[in-house]
Amino acid sequence: MKTLRILFSCALFLSISTCIVSAEEKKYGLQEVIEIAFEKNPSAAIFRANIESSKGSVGSSKAYPNPDIGFELGMGRSLDGSDSGGEYSVSIGQPIERPKKRNNRIKAAEKEVEAVEQEAEDFRLELVSEVKKRFYRLLLSKKEEEIASENLRTVEELLKTIKIRVKAGEAPEFELVKAEVERLKAEKECKRAESRIVIAKTSLNALLGGTLNADFDIAGEFSLNVETHSNASLQNLLSSALERHPLIHKAQKELEAKGYSLEKEKASVFPDITVKGFFGREIDKELYGLGLSVPLPLWYQKKGEIGTASAEKSKAEAELVKTKVELSRTISEEFQNYLIAIDQLDVFEKGLLKQASEAMRIAELSYRHGESGLLDYLDAQRVYRQTLLEYNQAFYEHEVAIASLERAAGIIFTAEALRKTLCVSASAVNQ
């Protein structure tokens, strides 16, 4: 019995613990949010459908032409008029494509599928980049709300202190009015910060197909890693992107597809052969045999189709060059944006944040000892709060710069590996 009571107690404890854990608010990390986006984003489903649709075109390109069957029935009479009766004939024809034409058509369709797959991969890069930007936008909004809430608590405590001092005659009535105005401003800023959180959540949830509850929360922190252990550089990013970026691969596949389409049109100048078998019964005889049917390309030689296919191939070649140029430009721009974001963070890390904090501390001490007025203290507090906001904004811009550079370079790194690589890139370029 004692053992049963122990087991029952353990089961009850586990049940209660499970209920408590379930009741806790779930927080979603960045990687978890990205995985949800891959699965639930509406556009992702569209790209998957496009791939399946293009695969259907490959199946169509591999299909053989259907045979045709003919049947004729009529009446006949011998030339000497001695006999008459019904006659009929049956024929079956099978078109046979030239192997070169068929193979080029199949290869063109297969390359089109590969191009669509690369387009879908490029969308994945775009989706990851957008999810990261909106994730960090929400994180920034939460930081702003925390700063606003902390400022409101500080102002409310200050208001209590001023009320006591005014009541004791140690401070003028003006300070109480000013503190009350400052409290109203702090409340207003808190409400604005809360609204920005709601907007940021809605924006992020839209990329997730609206699958999360409206009150969902995220888990994450801004961080800066400046460790270096390789020789990566902007040139490395450029060369890597030009080799394996999905947009480059897509343009190459489309060029290959257009090339095969051109070869198919050229092969179509020589017409397909139709093999026929026939059987006929006439009044005084039966006949059967085989035959060939070949169209003669005398008047129509596919010049229009060949010209169009050739122009499409030239256009695909130009698109490939254009993609490489635009990609190189975008990567260079995003890399510079990353360097600017690093420099902005360095300004805060190397003293600006500490100086603002020290200035507020001194202003608070001076005010409490009666060496300065309330306005000086509020100004110092406002400067410190604004510095904190700008510090978090710099972190947000840093994360956005990394996400944009990832998207431009066509590489999805882990956060740690990306920061290490890019920080080395920055130092290599600066040198």
C-alpha positions in Angstrom: 0.0 0.0 0.0 2.8 2.3 0.8 4.3 1.7 -2.6 1.0 2.4 -4.3 0.7 5.7 -2.4 4.2 6.7 -3.5 3.4 5.9 -7.2 0.1 7.8 -7.0 1.9 10.8 -5.6 4.5 10.7 -8.3 1.9 10.5 -11.0 -0.1 13.3 -9.5 3.1 15.5 -9.3 4.0 14.8 -12.9 0.5 15.6 -14.0 0.5 18.9 -12.2 3.9 19.7 -13.5 2.8 19.0 -17.1 -0.2 21.3 -16.7 2.0 24.1 -15.3 4.5 23.8 -18.2 1.6 23.7 -20.7 0.1 26.8 -19.1 3.4 28.7 -19.5 3.7 31.0 -22.4 5.7 29.4 -25.2 8.6 31.5 -26.6 9.8 30.9 -30.2 13.5 31.1 -31.1 14.7 32.4 -34.4 15.5 28.9 -35.9 12.0 27.6 -34.8 10.3 30.6 -36.4 12.3 30.0 -39.7 11.2 26.3 -39.7 7.6 27.4 -39.3 7.9 29.8 -42.1 9.3 27.1 -44.4 6.3 24.9 -43.7 3.5 27.4 -43.4 4.3 30.4 -45.6 1.7 30.6 -48.4 4.3 31.6 -51.0 6.3 28.5 -50.1 3.4 26.3 -51.0 3.1 28.2 -54.4 6.8 27.5 -55.2 6.3 23.8 -54.3 3.3 23.7 -56.6 5.4 25.4 -59.4 8.0 22.7 -59.1 5.4 19.9 -59.4 3.9 21.7 -62.4 7.2 21.9 -64.2 7.9 18.3 -63.5 4.6 17.6 -65.3 6.1 19.3 -68.4 9.0 16.9 -68.3 6.5 14.0 -68.4 4.8 15.6 -71.4 8.1 16.0 -73.2 8.9 12.3 -72.8 5.5 11.2 -74.3 5.5 9.5 -77.6 3.2 10.7 -80.4 -0.1 8.7 -80.6 -0.7 6.4 -83.5 -3.6 7.0 -85.9 -5.9 4.5 -87.3 -8.0 4.7 -90.5 -10.9 2.7 -91.7 -12.6 2.9 -95.1 -15.8 1.1 -96.3 -17.5 1.2 -99.7 -19.0 -0.7 -102.6 -17.1 -1.9 -105.7 -17.7 -3.6 -109.0 -15.3 -5.5 -111.2 -14.3 -3.8 -114.5 -16.1 -6.4 -116.6 -19.2 -6.0 -114.5 -19.3 -9.7 -113.5 -19.2 -9.1 -109.8 -19.9 -6.4 -107.2 -20.0 -6.1 -103.4 -18.6 -4.4 -100.4 -14.9 -3.4 -100.0 -13.0 -2.1 -97.0 -9.5 -1.2 -95.9 -7.8 -0.6 -92.5 -4.6 1.3 -91.9 -2.5 2.1 -88.8 0.2 4.8 -88.7 2.8 5.6 -86.1 4.8 8.9 -86.2 8.4 8.4 -85.3 10.3 11.4 -84.0 13.9 12.1 -84.9 16.0 11.2 -81.8 17.8 14.5 -81.7 14.6 16.5 -81.7 13.1 14.3 -78.9 16.2 14.4 -76.7 16.6 18.2 -77.0 13.0 18.7 -76.1 13.4 16.5 -73.0 16.6 18.2 -71.9 15.0 21.6 -72.3 12.1 20.6 -70.1 14.5 19.1 -67.5 16.5 22.3 -67.4 13.3 24.3 -66.9 12.6 22.2 -63.9 16.0 22.8 -62.5 15.6 26.6 -63.1 12.3 26.5 -61.1 14.0 24.6 -58.3 16.7 27.3 -58.1 14.0 30.0 -58.1 12.4 28.2 -55.1 15.8 28.0 -53.4 16.2 31.8 -54.0 12.8 32.3 -52.4 14.0 30.3 -49.4 16.9 32.8 -49.0 14.5 35.7 -49.3 12.1 34.1 -46.8 14.9 33.5 -44.2 16.1 37.1 -44.6 12.7 38.6 -44.2 11.9 36.3 -41.2 15.1 37.4 -39.5 14.5 41.1 -40.1 11.0 40.9 -38.7 12.1 38.7 -35.8 14.7 41.3 -34.8 12.2 44.1 -35.5 10.0 42.5 -32.8 13.0 42.0 -30.5 13.8 45.7 -30.9 10.2 46.7 -30.2 10.4 44.6 -27.0 13.6 46.3 -26.0 12.0 49.7 -26.6 9.0 48.7 -24.5 11.4 47.6 -21.7 13.2 50.9 -21.8 9.9 52.8 -21.8 8.6 50.8 -18.9 11.7 51.2 -16.9 11.6 55.0 -17.6 8.0 55.1 -16.4 8.9 53.3 -13.1 11.8 55.8 -12.6 9.6 58.8 -13.3 6.9 57.5 -11.0 9.4 57.0 -8.2 10.8 60.5 -8.8 7.3 61.9 -8.7 6.8 60.4 -5.3 10.0 61.9 -4.0 9.1 65.3 -5.4 5.7 65.2 -3.8 7.3 64.6 -0.5 9.9 67.4 -1.0 7.2 69.9 -2.2 5.0 69.0 0.8 8.0 69.6 3.1 8.8 72.9 1.4 12.2 71.7 0.1 11.2 72.1 -3.6 9.1 74.5 -5.6 5.6 73.6 -6.9 7.0 73.9 -10.4 9.0 70.7 -10.0 5.9 68.8 -9.2 4.1 70.0 -12.3 7.2 69.2 -14.4 7.4 65.7 -13.0 3.7 65.1 -13.6 4.1 66.1 -17.2 7.1 63.8 -17.5 5.1 60.9 -16.1 2.4 61.5 -18.7 5.0 61.5 -21.5 6.4 58.3 -20.1 3.0 56.7 -20.1 2.4 57.8 -23.7 5.7 56.3 -24.8 4.9 53.0 -23.1 1.6 52.8 -25.0 3.3 53.6 -28.2 6.0 50.9 -27.5 3.3 48.3 -26.8 1.5 49.2 -30.1 4.8 48.7 -32.0 5.1 45.2 -30.5 1.6 44.3 -31.7 2.5 45.6 -35.2 5.8 43.7 -35.2 4.1 40.5 -34.1 1.5 40.8 -36.8 4.2 41.5 -39.5 6.2 38.4 -38.4 3.2 36.2 -38.1 2.1 37.1 -41.6 5.3 35.3 -42.9 4.3 32.3 -40.8 0.9 32.0 -42.5 -0.8 33.4 -39.4 -0.2 30.1 -37.6 0.8 31.6 -34.2 -1.6 33.0 -31.6 -1.8 36.8 -31.4 -0.1 36.8 -28.0 2.9 34.7 -29.0 6.3 35.7 -27.8 9.9 35.2 -29.0 13.1 34.3 -27.2 16.3 36.0 -28.4 18.9 38.6 -27.6 21.1 41.0 -29.6 24.7 40.0 -29.6 27.9 41.0 -31.2 30.7 38.5 -31.9 34.0 39.8 -33.2 36.1 36.6 -33.1 38.2 36.0 -36.2 39.9 32.8 -37.3 39.9 32.7 -41.1 40.9 34.9 -44.1 37.4 35.6 -45.6 37.0 38.8 -47.5 34.5 40.6 -49.7 36.2 39.0 -52.7 35.6 35.6 -51.2 31.9 36.4 -50.8 31.7 37.6 -54.4 33.4 34.6 -55.9 31.4 32.2 -53.7 28.1 33.9 -54.7 28.9 33.9 -58.4 29.6 30.1 -58.2 26.6 28.9 -56.2 24.0 31.6 -55.8 20.5 30.3 -56.8 19.9 33.2 -59.1 23.1 32.5 -61.0 22.2 28.8 -61.2 18.6 29.7 -62.3 20.0 32.0 -65.1 22.4 29.2 -66.2 19.7 26.6 -66.3 17.4 28.9 -68.3 20.3 29.5 -70.7 20.8 25.8 -71.1 17.1 25.2 -71.6 17.0 27.9 -74.3 20.0 26.3 -76.0 18.3 22.9 -76.1 15.1 24.5 -77.4 17.1 26.1 -80.2 18.6 22.7 -81.1 15.2 21.1 -81.1 13.8 23.7 -83.5 16.8 23.1 -85.8 16.2 19.4 -85.7 12.6 19.9 -86.5 13.5 21.2 -90.0 13.9 17.6 -90.9 10.3 16.2 -90.6 9.2 13.2 -88.6 8.6 9.9 -90.4 5.2 8.1 -90.2 5.3 4.3 -90.5 2.0 2.8 -91.8 0.6 -0.7 -92.0 -2.5 -1.4 -94.0 -4.9 -4.2 -95.0 -7.6 -4.1 -97.6 -10.2 -6.4 -99.1 -11.5 -5.7 -102.6 -14.0 -7.7 -104.8 -11.4 -9.9 -106.3 -8.4 -9.6 -104.1 -6.8 -8.8 -100.7 -3.8 -6.6 -100.2 -1.7 -5.6 -97.3 1.7 -4.0 -96.7 3.8 -1.3 -95.1 4.4 2.3 -96.0 6.3 5.4 -95.1 5.0 9.0 -95.0 7.6 11.8 -95.0 6.6 15.5 -95.4 8.9 17.4 -97.7 10.3 20.7 -96.2 10.1 22.7 -99.4 8.1 25.8 -98.5 8.2 25.8 -94.6 11.5 25.2 -92.9 10.9 26.4 -89.4 12.8 29.7 -89.9 10.5 31.7 -87.7 10.7 29.2 -84.8 14.5 29.0 -85.2 14.8 32.7 -85.2 12.6 33.1 -82.1 14.5 30.3 -80.2 17.9 31.9 -81.2 16.7 35.3 -79.8 15.5 33.7 -76.6 18.9 32.1 -76.1 20.6 35.5 -76.7 18.2 37.0 -74.2 19.1 34.3 -71.6 22.8 35.0 -72.1 22.2 38.7 -71.5 20.1 37.9 -68.4 23.0 35.7 -67.0 25.4 38.6 -67.4 23.0 41.1 -65.9 22.3 38.8 -62.9 26.1 38.5 -62.2 26.5 42.3 -62.4 23.5 43.1 -60.2 24.5 40.4 -57.7 28.0 41.8 -57.4 26.7 45.3 -56.9 24.2 44.2 -54.2 26.8 42.1 -52.3 29.2 45.1 -52.3 26.5 47.4 -51.1 25.3 45.1 -48.3 28.9 44.4 -47.2 29.4 48.2 -46.8 26.2 48.4 -44.9 27.5 45.7 -42.6 30.7 47.6 -42.0 28.8 50.8 -41.2 26.6 48.8 -38.7 29.8 47.5 -37.0 31.2 51.0 -36.8 28.0 52.3 -35.2 28.1 49.6 -32.6 31.8 50.3 -31.9 30.9 53.9 -31.0 28.5 52.7 -28.3 30.7 49.9 -27.1 33.8 52.1 -26.8 32.4 54.7 -24.5 29.2 56.4 -25.6 26.9 54.2 -23.6 29.1 54.3 -20.6 29.4 58.1 -20.8 25.6 58.6 -21.0 25.1 56.3 -18.0 27.8 58.1 -16.0 26.3 61.5 -16.9 22.8 60.3 -15.6 24.3 59.0 -12.4 26.1 62.3 -11.7 23.0 64.3 -12.6 20.9 62.1 -10.2 23.4 62.6 -7.3 23.6 66.3 -8.0 19.8 66.6 -7.9 19.4 64.6 -4.7 22.0 66.7 -3.0 20.4 69.9 -4.2 23.4 70.9 -6.4 21.3 71.0 -9.6 17.7 71.3 -10.7 15.1 68.8 -11.8 15.4 69.9 -15.4 19.0 69.0 -15.5 18.3 65.6 -14.1 15.4 65.0 -16.5 17.6 66.0 -19.4 20.4 63.6 -18.4 17.8 60.9 -18.0 16.3 61.6 -21.4 19.8 61.6 -23.0 20.6 58.2 -21.4 17.3 56.7 -22.5 17.7 58.0 -26.0 21.3 56.5 -26.1 19.9 53.1 -25.0 17.3 53.3 -27.8 19.9 54.2 -30.4 22.2 51.4 -29.0 19.5 48.8 -29.5 18.6 50.3 -32.9 22.3 49.9 -33.9 22.1 46.2 -32.9 18.9 45.8 -35.0 20.6 47.4 -38.0 23.6 45.1 -37.4 21.3 42.0 -37.6 19.5 43.4 -40.6 22.8 44.0 -42.4 23.8 40.4 -41.7 20.5 39.1 -43.0 20.7 41.2 -46.1 24.2 40.1 -46.8 23.2 36.5 -46.3 20.4 37.0 -48.8 22.7 38.8 -51.3 25.5 36.2 -51.0 23.1 33.3 -51.3 24.4 31.6 -48.2 22.4 30.7 -45.0 24.9 30.5 -42.2 24.5 29.6 -38.6 24.5 32.8 -36.6 27.9 32.1 -35.0 29.7 31.1 -38.2 28.3 34.0 -40.2 29.4 36.6 -37.6 32.9 35.1 -37.5 33.2 35.0 -41.2 31.9 38.5 -41.7 33.9 40.0 -39.0 37.1 38.6 -40.6 35.9 40.0 -43.9 35.5 43.4 -42.4 39.0 43.3 -40.9 40.5 42.1 -44.1 38.9 44.9 -46.1 39.9 47.5 -43.6 43.5 46.4 -43.8 
